[in-house]
Amino acid sequence: MEIYRSDEKKTNVSIKDGIIYKKFASDNCELFLKEKKFLEQLKNFVGFPDYLGCTGSTLVLKYYEKGTLLDYPGCINKDKTHEAVVKNLLEMNSIENNSLKDTAFFCYLKLYLSRFRDLFLSGPKKTKVKRTRYFLNKLIMYFTFAFFSILILFSYLLLRNSNITGNVYHGDLHLNNIVLDDNCYPIIIDFENAKSIPGLLIDYCYFSQIYSARYKKNYGSVHSFESAYCSSLTLRDKISLMLHQAGFKFAIWFNPRFK
């Protein structure tokens, strides 16, 4: 049996006989209920974990031996895998019906800036920067908050009558939260940060920019989204998508850990 503990000590994860047992700490009941809710809603969709049930505060899931997109890139077709992840994301957004009109701008902005901060100040595992560079990143990040907040406000206003806002928000769609099944098909995991808020574009842009940095190719284009979405975007939607990409692109470009 292998046992892992998350950095924040929110969960203990044990693996036995091809099954994952994810036990939540007693003071994290809310996270347990949130993840359980989304796993139950997604259990019949391809591209999401096989949810086997729960016992107490422990979730029981199928274990995928090939590992994550970050650990095991050799078997994948990079273009098709990116498109498959985006299609999974679109399927995830079909499980609920929420409107951006019912989401306050500052709530939406908070979600965006949390991902922006993450890309500015963190990075892939086993990469580090000197403390002076970290504080420089932090300083530049705070100086640029206002500028990118204005871009997101403009984008938010354009999106209020759009169909591409989605209905839910994963909240942590990095390469370690996408595992590969036996056929190297991507499976989205870890719904602790998920919310019933239309955050599809934030998830898409965040994942696509990390994926692009990993494979040194632009996977976050309007065309990539249209291909998975199976429909052309309006001019307003295209502008909104590019504005969402702008902050994440800048953060990854400025952060040496993504080099």
Secondary structure, DSSP 8 states (H G I E B T S, - for coil): -EEEE-TTS-EEEEEETTEEEEEE-TT-HHHHHHHHHHHHHHTTSTTS--EEEEETTEEEEE--TT-BTTT--TT--HHHHHHHHHHHHHHHTTS----GGGS-HHHHHHHHHHHHHHHHH--STT----HHHHHHHHHHHHHHHHHHHHHHHHHHHHHTT-S-S-S-B-S---GGGEEE-TT--EEE---TT-BSS--HHHHHHHHHHHHHHHHTS---SHHHHHHHHTS---HHHHHHHHHHHHHHHHHHHH-GGG-
